[in-house]
Amino acid sequence: MSGRGAPPEPLPDGSGLRVAVVAARWHAEISDALLAGAQRALAGCGVRDVEVVRAAGAFELPVVVAVLAPSYDAVVALGVVIRGGTPHFDYVCEAATSGLTRVALDTSTAIGFGLLTCDDEAQARDRAGLPGSSEDKGREAALAAVETAQTLRRLRHPAQRLGF
């Protein structure tokens, strides 16, 4: 199970951060659960400035995230790709992952990676933060984005690193 080894609490402090959340519309029940988990996590971190945008699917996440990244401290990308009987799964997963990585590196913006890449719907449901799920990847992606945004803020402002 991929949830093992997660960093311990407490929640990172996200007060003052501007965060966008981009959620794909495919597999609506699972995507909506990921979005709800991300929104709960952001509220728990004290993030008050949140914009939610929907993308058509996982393949479209990178371009939407790329447009938002320069205007936000962090962007959380959420979606679901479930393996089918063709190589389409591999192409979409690779394109979305590479695209989101490129956006993060090109913009130096914290990108929370909440793209589920699962063999079947049961695996996706178990990671989506639904009642009975063992994990909440929407929450995890939002927390990672907030923590990374705070780290980038400290690195960009050396006086904050030194405690001044």
Residue pairs with C-beta under 8 A, 6 or more apart in sequence:
1 134
1 135
2 127
2 135
3 134
3 135
6 140
7 147
11 41
11 44
11 45
11 143
11 146
12 45
12 143
12 146
12 147
12 150
13 45
13 46
13 146
13 150
14 42
14 45
14 46
14 47
14 146
14 149
14 150
15 45
15 46
15 47
15 48
17 47
17 49
17 73
17 74
17 146
17 149
17 150
18 49
18 51
18 71
18 72
18 73
18 74
19 42
19 47
19 49
19 50
19 51
19 72
19 73
19 74
19 75
19 76
19 142
19 145
19 146
19 149
20 50
20 51
20 52
20 53
20 65
20 68
20 71
20 72
20 74
20 75
20 76
21 35
21 38
21 39
21 42
21 50
21 51
21 52
21 53
21 75
21 76
21 78
21 142
22 53
22 54
22 55
22 61
22 64
22 65
22 68
22 75
22 76
22 77
22 78
23 31
23 32
23 34
23 35
23 38
23 52
23 53
23 54
23 55
23 78
23 79
24 31
24 54
24 55
24 56
24 57
24 58
24 60
24 61
24 78
24 79
24 80
25 31
25 54
25 55
25 56
25 57
26 56
26 57
26 58
26 79
26 80
26 81
27 80
27 82
27 121
27 124
29 128
29 130
30 80
30 116
30 121
30 124
30 125
30 128
30 130
31 78
31 79
31 80
33 128
33 129
33 130
33 133
33 138
34 78
34 79
34 80
34 114
34 116
34 128
34 129
34 137
34 138
34 141
35 52
35 78
35 138
36 129
36 138
37 128
37 129
37 136
37 137
37 138
37 139
37 142
38 76
38 78
38 112
38 114
38 138
38 139
38 141
38 142
39 50
39 52
39 142
40 139
41 138
41 139
41 140
41 142
41 143
41 146
42 50
42 76
42 142
42 146
45 142
45 143
45 146
47 146
51 68
51 72
53 64
53 68
55 61
55 64
55 79
57 79
57 92
58 79
58 80
58 81
58 92
58 93
58 96
58 115
59 92
59 95
59 96
61 77
61 79
61 96
61 99
61 100
61 115
62 77
62 95
62 96
62 98
62 99
62 100
62 102
62 103
63 99
65 75
65 77
65 99
65 100
65 103
65 111
66 99
66 103
66 106
66 107
68 75
69 75
69 103
69 104
69 107
69 109
69 111
70 107
70 109
72 109
73 109
73 110
73 149
73 152
73 153
74 109
74 110
74 111
74 112
74 145
74 146
74 148
74 149
75 103
75 109
75 110
75 111
75 112
75 145
76 111
76 112
76 114
76 138
76 141
76 142
76 145
77 96
77 100
77 111
77 112
77 113
77 114
77 115
77 141
78 114
78 115
78 138
78 141
79 96
79 114
79 115
79 116
80 115
80 116
80 118
80 124
80 128
81 89
81 92
81 93
81 96
81 115
81 116
81 117
81 118
82 89
82 118
82 119
82 120
82 121
82 124
83 89
83 118
83 119
83 120
89 117
93 115
93 117
96 115
97 113
97 115
100 111
100 113
100 115
101 111
103 109
103 111
104 110
104 111
108 152
109 149
109 152
110 144
110 145
110 146
110 148
110 149
110 151
110 152
111 145
111 148
112 141
112 142
112 143
112 144
112 145
112 146
112 148
113 141
113 144
114 137
114 138
114 140
114 141
114 142
116 123
116 124
116 127
116 128
116 137
118 124
118 127
125 133
126 133
126 134
126 135
127 133
127 134
127 135
127 136
127 137
128 135
128 136
128 137
128 138
129 135
129 136
129 137
129 138
129 139
153 160
154 160
154 161
155 161
